[in-house]
Amino acid sequence: MRVGIDVGGTNTDAVLMDGARVVAFNKAPTTRDVTSGIVAALRGLPLAAHPPRAVMLGTTHLTNAIVERKGLARTAVIRIGAPATAAIPPLADFPDDLRAALGGQWFLIEGGHEFDGREINPLDTARLREIAARLRDDDFQAVALCAVFAPLTRAHEERAREIVQNVAPEMYVSVSHQIGRLGLLERENATILNASLSPVARRIVSGLRDALKGIGLNDALYFSQNDGTLMATELAEQYPILTVASGPTNSMRGAAFLSGVKNAVVVDIGGTTTDVGVLQNGFPREAGAAVSVGGVRTNFRMPDVYSFGLGGGSVVRISDRAFTIGPDSVGYLLTERARVFGGDVLTASDVAVAARFAVAQMGDPARVAHLAANAREIARAMQAQVERAIDRMKTRAENVPVILVGGGSCLIEGELAGASEVIRPPHAQVANAIGAAIAQASGEVDRVYDLSAMSRGAAVEDALGFARERAIRAGALPTTIEVVEVEEVPLTYLPSNAVRIRVKVAGEIN
């Protein structure tokens, strides 16, 4: 027995599963503090009769903290790589308000390695101790450490972390080789965001544990990651940045599970936004380029998702000659403010009811009967938005299967241009929570190997070993771990027979 929870902008969904069978599900409006909405959703499940073994959670807490610039730690940046990396300073591309919220403090010290492990300069330990003492005295809460090619040679980052923690034991230290990939600036940015989220993550984990205990759930708690897999709460406290895009990935994993289709475009229509992504072998396709989080370029694992402002709560405005749909939404106030529920705001849900897409699913159709003449035209415009998004995400011209999920999927009727078939699986309205419930624990490694010193097979096996180790730390049962993906890219521009190997493994939670 497992419980999956997904917190959206409008609703918090909870589902109770017995293996592959959905026992029960419940939706509750997302609340301002989020935690009480989770508790309300859980209270609608028969947990006493079916006690779960584990609870899996995908939450927007951490994404909102970055977007709203609230609750972030004062975070300093120490880049290890002088003088080679001085051209572009840390925090250079951060929005002004985010840089100010973090304290705007950065340092560049000597150290770092080449791609093949050769030391550029010895680590400047004396300067590092001075910086750590200064930050401790200036009441900084967190430090982001980033060294050149640290994902390949982590020695200087590990030594720097040890020094900072000895000088400032209360300081949270985030190291880049555990967060991002090879690109220095994007990896550094991701590490800074991860460090800044440390107090929010600790508060969320503590609050959720207490909330679950309050309703009799003392089970293992796992957090959904950006790649559709899980991490234990201890890791979520250390690497909160790896959870910020868990919502869309949960939906895609849930869509694959419910439909049995492993390669398709997934359209998840919620209350506020529509997220469109691509399934490859049952997992979300990862973004191939840098991804912006809160206005900051990063390069850690993120799903390739296109989001736009169309959902069940999207505000619809009609004038004499035109109409607009969103992007603003009534969000979790849908059942209070939409016209079919007695409110005074015309929403996309009202349009679906007036167009007779969702008469049996929500509200009082009589309240929007007078809109019938306009509703079909507005509904066609909503459908056209979805079709354009599908075309944007496709990588080939021919039609592909489209899986339609989410509580707002009732906004779309019939077929979609660009789709070979439109699949509307059972329990589609809670696919996100189901994706959380059925998720596995994973491990991923992205490293460069010199094949003049070892064979290709040995390099791949070494990378797989690191990935398995990370999966076990995340909570995977060792005997269930399987290889999900192996990618090899020859680096012809380097002065040796070098290859970049990225591997990902996943297994059932322990």
TIMAR-492816 format. One record per atom (N, C-alpha, C, O): residue in one letter; y, x, z. Coordinates in steps of 0.05 Angstrom, whole numbers, plus 5000, padded with zeros to 4 digits. Atoms other than C-alpha are relative to their C-alpha. Layout:
BEGIN
aYXZ/...
END
This chain:
BEGIN
m497650175000/m500050005000/m502550185000/m502750365016/r497449855002/r506950264980/r502349804997/r501949584987/v497650155004/v513949994983/v501950174983/v502550404989/g497949875017/g518950174927/g502649855003/g502749615003/i497450114996/i526350064937/i501950134980/i501950374976/d497949895018/d532050144886/d502649865006/d502849625006/v497350104993/v539350064905/v501750014975/v502350224965/g498250015023/g543649824847/g502849925008/g503449875031/g497350074994/g550949654841/g500349715008/g502249635022/t499950294994/t549448904846/t497849925020/t498449795041/n502250084983/n542548814878/n498450245010/n498350454997/t501949814990/t537849204921/t497249874997/t496749655008/d502750115006/d530649094898/d497950145017/d498050395021/a502249894985/a524449194940/a497449884990/a497349644984/v502550105009/v517249134918/v497750125017/v497850355024/l502349914985/l510649174956/l497750014980/l497049814967/m502249975020/m504849454915/m497550095014/m497550265033/d502649914992/d497449524928/d498750144977/d497650014959/g500849865023/g495550074881/g501749934976/g504149974976/a498550085024/a497449814812/a500849705000/a501949614981/r499550294999/r498149094835/r502649945016/r503050055038/v497650084986/v504848784853/v499349775019/v498549555010/v500750204980/v503748404918/v502349815004/v501949565005/a497750174996/a510848154928/a502550164993/a502550414994/f497549865003/f518048314911/f502349835010/f502049585013/n497750144989/n524948124936/n502550134991/n502750384988/k497449905006/k532148194915/k502049925021/k501949695031/a497850074981/a538148224962/a502550134989/a502450344977/p497549885009/p545448344946/p500550275013/p500150315037/t499349744989/t547449074954/t502549975018/t504449835011/t497850024981/t552049145014/t501750255000/t501050464989/r498149775000/r558049595025/r498950245014/r499350475005/d501249774986/d554250025075/d497350074989/d496150274998/v502649965014/v547949995030/v497649965018/v495749825010/t502450014983/t543150065089/t499249725008/t496949655007/s500650274992/s543749345112/s498849844976/s497249664980/g501150135024/g542349115040/g497150084997/g495449914988/i502849915001/i535949535041/i498349855020/i496149765013/v501550144979/v533749215106/v499649714993/v497449604997/a500350285008/a535148525079/a497949964978/a496449774979/a502050025021/a530948655017/a497250045011/a495349905003/l502649954989/l525248925059/l499049765017/l496649715019/r500850234983/r525348315106/r498749784984/r497449604995/g501250215017/g523347885047/g497250074990/g496049924974/l502749925008/l516748255038/l498049955023/l498849975047/p502050054979/p510248085077/p498850265011/p496550325007/l500849744991/l509948765110/l498149995023/l496450175026/a501850024977/a506448535173/a497149954990/a495250075002/a502750065010/a500548265133/a498950234982/a496550264980/h500849785018/h500548865086/h501550255007/h503350334992/p498549764991/p502949485124/p499850234979/p497650304971/p500149795020/p504950025074/p499550285012/p499950335035/r500549724992/r502950755076/r502550184995/r502850385009/a497749845006/a509451015047/a502249824988/a501749614977/v497650145011/v516550795027/v501450194981/v502050424989/m498749845020/m519751054963/m502849884994/m503049644988/l497250105002/l527350994955/l501550144978/l501650394977/g498049905018/g532151074898/g502749885008/g502949645010/t497550104989/t539351024922/t502450114986/t502350324974/t497549925011/t546451054897/t501950135020/t504250205013/h498349884979/h549151334963/h501450264990/h503850294992/l498949735005/l549952044938/l501750014975/l503650164973/t498350025024/t552551874869/t502849895007/t504850004998/n497450124992/n557951444901/n501750205015/n504150205013/a498549804985/a559852014948/a501550194982/a503850264988/i498749825019/i561352464889/i502249864985/i504549964982/v498150155017/v564851934847/v502549925017/v504749945007/e497850094983/e569151684906/e501250225016/e503250185029/r499049774985/r570152384936/r500149945030/r502150025043/k500150084972/k568152115004/k497750135015/k495550145005/g502049894983/g564452465060/g498950274992/g496950365003/l500949745010/l563753125023/l500750225019/l502850225033/a499549774983/a563253775061/a502050194988/a502250214963/r498249795010/r568654305056/r498150234992/r496750355009/t502049825011/t564854785011/t501350234986/t503050204968/a499149755013/a566355504993/a497950094980/a495550034983/v501849895021/v563355854932/v500150305001/v502250435001/i500349715001/i560756564933/i498450064975/i496050014974/r501549925024/r558956834864/r499350295002/r501050465008/i501049724998/i554757464863/i499750104972/i497850034957/g500149915028/g556157834798/g502550164991/g502950194967/a497649845008/a562658244800/a499150284991/a497150395001/p497750125014/p565458514757/p499349854975/p501049764960/a500950115026/a561258224700/a500749714996/a501049634973/t499750295003/t562757494714/t502849915007/t503249685015/a497350064990/a570257514729/a501649844980/a503849744987/a498350135020/a572657194664/a500749725007/a503049635004/i499650284993/i571856474687/i499449975030/i497150005037/p500450024971/p572756354762/p498449755008/p498449564992/p501350244990/p568555864803/p502049775002/p504449825006/l498350254997/l571255144806/l502049964978/l503749794979/a498050005021/a575055264741/a500249724987/a502349634980/d500050255015/d572954604709/d499749765018/d499149545009/f500150224981/f572854174772/f502549834998/f504749944995/p497650164998/p577553574773/p501750085024/p500650165045/d498249914978/d583653714817/d499349875026/d499450005047/d500550144975/d581953184868/d497450085013/d497250095037/l502649914989/l574753414876/l500350285011/l499250355032/r499549734990/r576954144882/r501449995027/r500850155045/a498550024975/a581853944936/a498249895023/a498449995046/a501850114980/a576553534973/a498150215011/a497350195034/l501849804991/l572054144976/l501350245013/l500050415025/g498549784987/g577454625000/g501050214981/g502750374988/g499049825021/g578455014935/g499650305005/g501050464994/q500349724992/q575855664965/q497650134985/q495450024985/w502149865013/w571756164924/w500350305002/w502550405007/f500149714998/f569756904925/f498250114979/f496249994972/l501649865020/l566957404875/l499350275012/l501150435018/i500949754988/i562757984902/i498050144982/i496950024964/e501849855017/e558558534872/e497149945006/e496449875029/g502950054997/g551158434860/g499049874975/g500349864954/g501150145023/g546558054813/g498150184985/g498050424988/h502049875016/h541058234764/h500249934970/h501449734963/e500350065028/e539858274689/e497649814997/e496249755016/f502250195004/f534857794657/f497350125005/f495449975012/d502549874996/d529358304663/d499650115028/d497750265034/g500349924972/g530458424737/g501550255008/g501550325032/r498449764993/r534759054733/r502549925015/r503849735008/e497650064983/e540159064786/e502550094986/e502850314977/i497449935012/i547259034759/i501550185019/i502550395011/n498849854979/n550259274824/n498649935026/n497549715029/p501050084974/p547759304896/p501649775012/p504049755008/l498650224987/l549458694937/l501950115021/l501250285037/d497949914982/d555958794975/d499749855027/d501149655031/t500750144975/t553258605044/t502450005019/t502849815034/a497749984981/a559458845082/a502149794993/a503149655011/r498150205009/r564058405041/r499049725006/r500549545013/l501250264995/l559257825049/l500249925029/l500849685035/r499750064971/r559457875125/r502949925006/r503349745022/e497250064996/e567057875123/e500649714991/e501949565005/i499550275011/i567157245079/i498749795018/i500049595024/a501350194983/a562056885123/a501549955026/a501749735035/a498550034975/a566057025186/a502649844995/a503449685011/r497550145006/r572456785153/r499549704996/r501049535006/l500650285005/l569256135129/l499249865026/l499949635030/r500750124974/r566256015198/r502549945016/r502749735028/d497650044984/d573056095230/d501949804988/d503549675002/d498450205014/d576355655177/d498749724999/d499749544985/d501450264997/d571455085193/d498949894974/d498949654969/f501550095023/f567955065126/f497249925009/f496050045026/q502650114993/q561554665130/q497750094983/q495450094992/a502149935019/a557754915070/a500950234982/a503250274977/v499649785018/v557055505023/v498149974976/v495749914980/a501749995024/a554455524951/a499950284990/a501950414984/l500549735009/l551356184931/l498950004972/l497049864966/c500950005028/c550556344857/c500050294990/c502250414989/a500249735010/a548057004829/a499250004970/a497949814962/v500749985029/v547257224756/v497050014997/v495650175011/f502950015005/f540257054730/f498449965025/f496150065026/a501550054975/a538156824799/a497449854996/a495549905011/p502650135003/p532756354772/p497850194992/p495450134995/l502049805007/l529356984747/l499550205022/l497250285027/t500249814978/t530857464804/t501749895023/t504149905022/r498650144979/r532657114869/r500750185024/r501950085043/a499849834977/a532957724915/a502850005012/a503149985037/h497349984989/h540557764922/h500949745012/h502249735032/e499350264988/e541357014934/e498649975027/e499849875046/e501550034975/e535957024987/e501250185022/e501550095045/r498849824980/r538957635022/r502849895008/r503549915032/a497450104993/a545957325018/a499849765018/a501449735037/r500450234982/r543456675049/r499350095028/r500449985048/e500749904973/e540357065106/e502450105015/e502750055039/i497649884987/i546857435120/i501949785008/i502949785031/v498150214993/v551156805118/v499049845023/v500549775041/q501150164978/q546456425164/q500050165026/q500150045048/n499949844976/n546357005213/n502850005011/n503249995036/v497249994991/v553957035216/v501049725008/v502449695027/a499150274996/a555056275213/a497549815001/a496949684981/p502550154999/p548655925238/p500249704994/p498349584985/e499650295004/e551655225232/e500649944971/e500749704963/m499150045028/m553555325159/m497649914983/m495450034984/y502150085019/y549454955106/y500350194976/y502550224965/v500049825023/v547655445050/v498349904978/v495949854982/s501550095024/s545555224980/s499950234981/s501950364975/v500449785019/v542655744932/v499349894973/v497749704970/s500150125027/s542955644857/s497350014988/s496649844971/h502649985013/h535955874839/h498149775006/h496149734993/q501650234993/q533155254873/q501249744989/q500049534993/i498650245010/i537954774838/i500149984970/i499049794959/g499550035029/g539754924766/g498450194983/g496650334993/r501449835020/r537355294704/r501750244995/r503450325010/l499049745004/l539555934672/l503150024997/l504350215008/g497149985005/g546755784650/g501650045026/g501449875044/l498749934975/l551256104703/l502049795010/l501849705032/l497950184991/l557255634705/l499049725007/l499749625028/e501150274994/e553454974701/e498250015024/e498249825041/r501849974976/r548255224752/r501750035025/r501149915046/e498349974977/e553855434798/e501349735008/e501549675031/n498850264995/n557254754791/n498049815014/n498749685034/a502050174987/a550754394809/a499550085028/a499149915046/t500549894973/t549854844870/t502349925018/t501949865041/i497650084984/i556954694893/i499849705008/i500249635031/l500350284994/l555753944888/l497849955020/l498149785038/n502250034981/n549154014924/n500950075028/n500249925047/a499149924973/a552354384982/a502049805011/a501949745035/s498050184990/s558053894986/s498849735010/s500049605027/l501450254992/l553153314994/l498450025025/l497249825035/s501849954978/s549553625053/s500549815024/s498649705035/p499750184977/p552853205109/p499449714993/p498349565009/v500750275009/v552152565068/v497049965000/v496049755009/a502950025002/a544852705056/a498749985028/a496949815032/r501150014973/r543352835129/r500549735013/r498749625026/r499350264988/r546952205150/r498349774988/r497449595002/i501550215014/i543351785098/i497150005009/i496049795016/v502849984992/v536452045115/v499649905029/v497749755035/s500250094972/s537651945190/s500449705002/s498949565016/g499550294998/g540551245180/g497749844989/g497049635000/l502250155012/l534851025135/l497550015017/l496149815020/r502349984982/r529551285182/r500349805023/r498449665031/d499550184978/d532750905239/d499849714991/d498649545006/a500150275009/a533450275197/a497149914995/a496449685002/l502850065005/l526150295175/l498549965026/l496849795029/k501350034974/k523850405247/k500849735013/k499149615027/g499150254988/g528049805267/g498549764991/g498549555005/i501550235010/i523849345224/i497050075000/i495449944987/g502849944997/g517249675243/g498750184980/g496350194979/l501149815020/l516450175186/l500450285009/l502650395008/n499949734991/n514750855213/n498650184980/n497750404987/d501649865020/d511551085149/d501650234987/d504050264992/a498749785015/a513051695105/a502149894982/a501649694968/l497850085017/l519651625069/l500450214978/l500750454985/y499649825022/y520551935000/y502549904984/y503149674984/f497750075017/f526651964954/f499450054971/f498050244964/s500349965029/s526651874879/s501850224990/s504150244998/q498449795013/q528952464837/q500949914973/q500249704962/n498950065026/n532652484772/n498050004977/n498549894956/d502049995021/d526352614732/d497849795003/d495849804988/g502050224996/g522551994757/g497850075019/g495849925020/t502049934980/t518552354810/t501249995028/t503649925031/l499150034972/l519052384886/l500450275014/l499350485005/m499849784982/m521152874939/m500049905029/m500949685035/a500050064972/a519952875014/a502850005012/a504650135000/t497350034989/t525852705059/t501250285008/t503650325006/e499149744993/e526253425083/e501350144976/e503350284979/l498949885024/l527453655012/l502449854991/l504349974980/a497750165008/a532253084999/a502550095016/a504750085005/e497849904984/e536553355056/e501050274989/e503450334991/q499349745010/q536454045024/q501149994972/q502950144965/y499250015028/y537253844951/y500949724992/y499649604974/p499250285005/p540953174950/p501049964971/p500849744961/i499050035027/i543853314881/i497849914980/i498449804959/l502350075018/l536853214851/l499349705001/l497449624988/t500650294999/t537152464868/t502249834987/t501949594987/v497750165007/v543752254837/v499549814976/v501049624973/a500550175023/a540751954773/a497349865002/a496049814982/s502750104996/s534551654804/s499749714991/s497549624984/g500150285008/g536350924786/g498949964972/g496949834968/p501050035027/p535550974710/p497150104996/p495649994981/t502749895003/t529351414716/t497949825013/t495749795002/n501850194987/n526050924764/n499449774980/n497149684977/s500450225019/s527150374712/s498250084977/s496549924968/m501649915023/m524150784656/m497150045008/m495349964993/r502749964990/r518050974697/r498749735005/r496349684998/g501050274995/g517250244718/g499449864974/g497449724972/a500450125026/a517950014646/a497450104987/a495949954976/a502449885011/a512450494624/a497549895014/a495549835002/f502350104984/f507850264680/f499449714994/f497149644990/l500450295004/l508949514669/l499149944972/l497549754968/s500650065028/s508349544593/s497550144990/s496350054971/g502249845010/g503050074585/g500850174976/g499150304964/v499049855023/v507450394531/v501350255011/v503150245028/k499049744989/k509051134542/k502150134982/k503450324991/n497949895018/n513651264482/n501649774989/n500649624972/a498350235007/a519350774473/a502850045009/a503450235025/v497350014989/v526650634484/v500049795022/v499049575018/v499850194977/v528050294551/v502949915003/v504750085005/v497450124996/v533949824559/v499949865027/v498549665031/d499950114972/d535449684633/d502749875004/d504750015007/i497550144996/i540749144642/i500249915028/i498649745037/g499650074972/g543149094713/g502349805004/g502949654986/g497750184994/g548848724746/g502750114991/g504649964987/t497549875006/t554149234729/t500050154974/t501950144958/t500249845025/t551749694673/t497349964987/t495449854998/t502549975016/t546449764619/t499450294996/t501150444987/d500949725004/d542550414618/d497950014979/d495949864980/v502049985022/v538850614555/v499050295000/v500550484999/g501349735000/g533851194557/g497549994983/g496849794971/v502349975017/v527751444521/v497650105016/v497950295031/l502549914988/l520651504546/l498550194982/l498250134958/q501749825014/q516652104525/q497550065017/q497850185038/n502549974984/n509352104549/n500249885028/n499149995047/g499850144974/g511251624604/g502150095018/g502649965039/f497949904984/f516952034632/f502749994985/f502650004960/p497450015014/p524451994617/p500550264985/p500050484994/r499149775014/r526952454563/r502350145014/r504250005022/e497949864986/e531152994595/e502350074982/e501950124958/a497749925016/a538153154572/a499850294992/a499150465008/g500349735011/g538153774528/g502550175004/g502450415001/a497549854996/a545453964542/a501049955028/a499949805044/a498850044974/a549954004602/a500749715004/a501649584986/v499450284993/v550953344638/v502250005020/v502350165038/s497850034982/s557253124673/s499349835024/s498349605020/v500450164976/v556652894745/v502750005015/v503650215025/g497450024986/g563152644776/g502150164987/g504050255000/g498049855014/g567052994722/g499450304999/g501250464991/v500749724998/v563353664731/v497650064983/v495649914984/r502249935018/r558854004679/r497850145017/r498350325032/t502249894985/t551954154708/t497650044981/t497649934959/n502349965018/n545154384680/n497449975015/n495450085006/f502550064987/f539954154730/f498649774986/f499949644969/r501550205015/r534553664708/r501349725003/r501649625026/m498850265001/m537753004688/m498849844977/m498249964956/p501050165022/p535252424645/p502149974978/p504549974984/d498250055023/d538252324576/d500449694999/d498849554988/v499550284997/v541351644590/v502849944990/v504750084995/y497450105009/y547051264556/y500649745016/y499049555015/s499350234984/s550550774602/s502649884990/s504450034982/f497550145007/f555850254586/f500349755017/f498449655029/g499350214982/g559349694622/g499249724991/g500949564984/l501050265006/l554949094607/l497849935020/l495850075022/g501950094980/g551248724662/g500449715006/g502249584996/g499850294993/g550048044692/g502649935013/g503549705011/g497450064987/g556548104732/g502450084984/g504650064994/s497749925016/s560848364675/s502049774996/s501249554990/v498050215002/v567447984672/v500649954970/v501250144955/v499450085027/v568647604607/v502749864999/v503249685015/r497350125003/r575747434585/r500349894972/r499750034952/i499750145026/i577146934530/i502949934996/i504149805012/s497350085008/s583846874495/s499849824976/s497749744968/d499950185023/d586046444436/d498350114976/d497049964963/r501249895024/r583346924384/r497850215005/r496650314986/a501949794995/a578847424419/a498849975028/a499649805043/f501149994973/f574647584479/f499250295006/f498850454988/t500949744992/t572748194519/t497749975020/t497649775035/i502350004982/i566448364558/i500150255017/i499750475006/g499949774982/g567148824619/g502350194992/g504250104978/p502249874985/p567149394634/p500049945030/p498150015044/d500050064972/d569249134702/d498049785007/d497349614989/s502150184992/s564148724741/s500649905028/s501950035044/v499750114973/v563948274802/v497850125018/v497950085042/g501949854984/g557948694824/g498349835018/g497349625010/y501750144982/y554348474886/y501149725009/y499849585024/l498850274994/l559047864891/l499349804979/l500549584978/l500750185023/l555747544830/l499449725010/l500449524999/t500850274991/t552746964870/t502249855014/t501949625022/e497750134988/e559546814900/e502149944979/e503549744981/r497750025018/r564346914842/r499449904972/r501249804959/a500750105027/a560546724778/a500349695000/a499949565020/r499550285001/r562146024754/r497549835004/r497749615016/v502450164996/v554945784753/v499349975030/v497749805037/f500550024971/f554845914828/f502449895015/f502549905040/g497750134987/g561445554841/g502450185003/g504450095015/g497749824998/g566146154834/g502049954978/g501849754963/d497850045019/d572246244790/d500250224979/d502250234964/v500049785020/v570446854748/v497949954979/v495549904986/l501950025022/l567146804680/l498650264996/l499950474991/t501649765002/t561547304676/t498049984977/t497749774965/a502050005021/a556247514626/a497749825007/a496449714989/s502250184992/s551147114667/s500849714993/s499149564985/d499150275008/d555346484656/d499649964970/d498849744962/v500350025029/v555246634581/v497149954993/v496449784976/a502850045006/a547646694582/a499149725007/a497449614992/v500850284992/v546946024618/v501249814980/v499849624971/a498750185019/a551945684571/a498750014973/a498549814959/a501449975025/a548245964511/a497049925002/a495549944983/r502750104994/r541845694543/r497850214999/r495650164992/f501949784997/f538546374552/f498749995028/f496450055031/a500949964972/a537946314628/a500449755016/a501049775040/v499550254986/v538545584646/v498249975025/v499149885046/a501850044978/a532345584690/a500150225021/a498750215041/q500149774982/q533946244723/q502350015020/q502050145041/m497849964981/m540646174756/m502049774998/m502649664977/g497650174998/g546145704779/g499749724989/g497549624985/d499850275010/d548445034754/d501250004972/d503550064969/p499049995028/p548944984678/p502349824994/p503949874976/a497950195005/a553644394683/a502850135003/a504750044991/r497449874995/r559144854708/r501150164976/r503550224975/v499149845023/v559345234642/v499449854973/v499449984952/a500750145024/a557344684593/a502250004979/a501749994955/h497850015018/h564344674563/h500350264984/h501950274965/l499849745014/l563445404540/l498050034977/l498050244964/a502249985019/a557645254493/a501050104973/a499650254959/a499049935026/a562045334431/a500550304997/a499950424976/n499549715001/n564046054449/n497750175009/n497650405002/a502149844987/a557846264486/a498250154981/a497650384985/r501849875020/r553546414425/r501350244988/r500050454984/e498649785012/e558846854394/e500250245020/e499850475012/i499849794980/i559847244459/i497350125005/i497150375007/a502849904996/a552247304468/a499350184977/a497950394981/r500649835023/r551747594398/r501450275003/r500350484996/a498549744995/a557048114416/a498650175021/a498550415018/m501549854980/m553148304478/m497550134988/m496950364994/q502549905012/q546848384437/q500750234981/q499250434980/a499249795018/a550648814386/a500650265016/a500050485006/q499649764984/q552749284442/q497450145007/q497250385006/v502649894994/v545549374462/v498750134976/v497650354978/e501249895024/e543349494390/e501350264992/e500050454983/r498649745006/r548650034380/r499050225019/r498750455011/a501049814980/a546250374444/a497250104993/a496650344995/i502749935008/i539050364419/i500150204977/i498750404976/d499749835023/d541150674353/d501050285008/d500250484996/r498849744990/r545051214390/r497850175012/r497950425010/m502049844985/m538951424431/m497650074983/m496050254991/k502349945017/k533851424374/k500350274987/k502550364981/t499949745013/t531952094344/t498949994971/t498850194957/r500950035028/r529051814279/r500949734990/r501549555005/a498850245012/a531051274230/a498349755003/a499449535006/e501750234999/e524950824235/e500249855026/e501149965047/n499950174976/n524450254285/n498050115021/n495950225014/v501749914978/v521450414353/v499749775020/v501349585020/p500250204980/p518749984410/p502350015020/p503250235028/v497950024980/v524049744459/v498949835023/v497949615020/i500850144976/i522349554530/i502549905015/i504250065021/l497650124988/l527349074561/l499449935029/l497649775035/v500450054972/v527849074637/v502749965014/v504849985002/g497650034984/g532748944693/g500649715005/g499949534990/g499250274993/g535548334727/g501849864980/g501949624978/g498250115020/g540548244671/g498749984972/g500149934953/s501350015026/s535348264615/s500149724988/s499749694964/c499750275011/c536247504608/c502549974983/c502849764970/l497650015017/l542847664573/l499350024970/l500849954953/i500849955028/i538947844510/i497749814992/i495849785007/e502050195010/e534947334469/e498950104973/e500450214957/g501149945026/g530147454412/g499750294994/g499350455012/e500549735009/e529348084371/e502650175000/e504850075003/l497849825000/l533748704369/l499850184975/l497750274968/a500049825023/a535849104308/a499250285009/a500250385030/g500949734993/g532549794308/g497450005017/g496350225022/a502450014984/a526549544349/a497649904983/a497949704969/s502450105013/s519549494320/s498849775015/s497549595003/e500750234983/e518049024378/e501650025025/e502450235034/v498650024975/v521648794440/v498049915021/v496949695020/i502050054979/i517248834501/i501449915026/i503150055036/r498850114975/r519048404561/r497749985020/r496449775023/p502450004983/p513748604613/p500349825025/p502649755032/p499850154975/p512048194675/p501450175022/p501150415022/h498649874979/h516248354736/h502250194990/h503050385004/a497949835012/a521548664690/a502550015017/a503950215016/q497650014984/q527048454738/q500050195023/q502150255034/v500149804978/v524548954790/v498650254990/v497250395006/a501349765011/a522049504744/a501050255014/a499550445017/n498949764986/n526649994780/n498650055026/n497850285032/a501449974974/a523449874848/a497050074995/a495950235010/i502849945006/i516449894816/i499850304991/i497950434999/g500049725008/g518250564784/g500150195024/g498950405024/a500049844975/a519950834853/a497449995014/a496450205024/a502550034985/a513550564883/a497750154988/a496050255003/i502349875012/i508850874832/i500550294993/i498850424981/a499249725007/a512451544826/a498250215013/a497150165034/q501449774990/q509052214836/q501950215009/q504350205004/a498449774993/a511452854867/a499750214979/a497650244967/s500049815022/s513253404818/s501150275008/s502350315029/g498849744998/g515054134811/g500750104973/g499250064953/e499049905026/e518954474755/e501050295003/e502250365024/v499149725000/v520355204738/v501150064972/v500049984952/d498749915025/d524955504684/d500550305003/d502450375017/r499749724996/r524156254678/r499850154973/r498850044953/v500249835024/v524656824627/v498050235007/v498250355028/y502149804996/y518757304619/y500250214978/y500850154955/d500149785020/d518357984584/d497150044992/d495550145007/l502749995009/l512157944542/l499150284992/l496750324985/s500849735004/s512158694531/s498650115024/s497250325023/a501249914975/a509858754603/a497749835009/a496249905027/m502250184993/m504958174606/m499349824976/m500949804958/s500950175022/s501057704561/s501449735003/s502349655024/r498950275000/r503557014541/r498549825020/r499749685035/g501650164982/g497756694579/g500750055029/g500949865045/a499349924973/a499457074642/a502749895008/a503149805031/a497350104994/a506756864637/a499949705005/a501249605024/v500250294996/v505056124629/v498649945026/v499549765041/e501450054975/e500156164687/e501750065024/e501549925045/d498149944978/d505356494731/d502049785004/d502549705027/a498150224997/a510355954716/a498749755011/a499949615027/l501550234989/l505155414729/l499550035030/l499649835045/g500549954972/g503655734796/g502549935017/g502349805038/f497550074986/f510955684817/f500549705000/f501349595020/a499550295002/a511354964792/a498149855019/a498949665033/r501950134982/r505054764831/r500950035029/r500749855045/e499049954972/e507855084894/e502349815007/e502449705029/r497750184995/r514254674887/r499049715002/r500149565018/a501150274999/a510254034874/a498749955027/a499149735039/i501250034974/i506254144938/i502149985022/i501849825040/r497850034981/r512654254977/r501349734999/r502349635019/a498850265003/a515253604949/a498249775010/a499149555012/g501850214989/g509153234976/g497649944984/g496149754990/a502350065018/a503953264920/a497450095013/a497250305026/l502749934991/l496553274937/l498950214980/l498850154956/p500649785019/p494153944907/p497849924980/p498050014957/t502250065018/t487753654877/t500749814978/t499249774959/t499150205020/t491653134836/t502150114981/t502949974963/i497849895016/i496853594805/i499050054971/i497050174966/e500649965029/e496953574728/e502550104986/e504850064996/v497849895015/v501253924677/v501249774983/v499849634968/v498650205015/v506553454648/v501250114974/v501149984953/e498649885023/e510253924601/e500050305002/e500550415024/v499749715003/v510254644578/v501850054976/v501149974954/e498249945022/e516054894536/e500550304998/e501150425019/e499549715004/e516755594507/e502150044979/e502049924957/v497949955019/v522955854473/v500350314998/v501350435017/p499649715003/p522956574445/p503050075000/p504649934987/l497249934998/l529556924461/l500450254982/l500350484992/t499849795020/t530557334398/t502550185003/t502650394992/y497549854998/y537557564418/y499950205022/y501850355026/l500249814978/l535057964478/l498550254990/l496850234973/p501149745010/p533058704470/p497150055009/p496550275018/s502949974993/s525558584484/s498649754991/s499849574980/n501750235008/n519858104470/n500149795023/n498249765038/a499650184977/a522657574518/a499649714991/a500149644968/v500450285005/v520856844523/v500849845024/v500349925047/r499250184978/r523756274564/r497849795002/r497249654983/i502250194996/i518255844594/i500949795021/i501749875044/r499350224981/r519655164627/r497549835003/r496449734983/v502350174995/v513854794659/v500649795021/v502249845039/k499850214981/k513254154697/k497249895006/k495749844988/v502650114991/v507353894738/v500649775019/v502849755030/a499750234982/a506353254778/a497349925011/a495249964999/g502550094988/g501252964826/g500649785020/g502949735027/e499850224981/e499952384873/e501050105027/e500450335035/i498949924974/i503552404940/i497750035020/i495749895019/n502049934980/n499652694998/n499949795022/n498349815041/
END
